């Protein structure tokens, strides 16, 4: 997985959308779903010692990411997960 730059539009959009939750890192990987269609896997690593992520914001985050990707002419479907920094060794600072 690759670390997404904090200045990337996807990172900025998720950071704003999920506020006040603190995003530690976003890791991405290009993958394919079971039908062979391209997907973008995003592991949004959050700091669970701070404010919790609101469930309503989690539910709508895929739409936020899809809007940013559409503006970049990226037709992949985003698959988001929200592990803690303790669950993702490669997210260590």
Buried (B, 14 or more C-beta within 10 A) or exposed (E): BEBBEEEBBBBEBBBEBBEEBBBBBBBBEEEEEEEEEEBBBBBBBBBBEEEEBEEEBBEEBBEBBBEBBEEEEBEBBBBBEBBEBEEBEEBEE
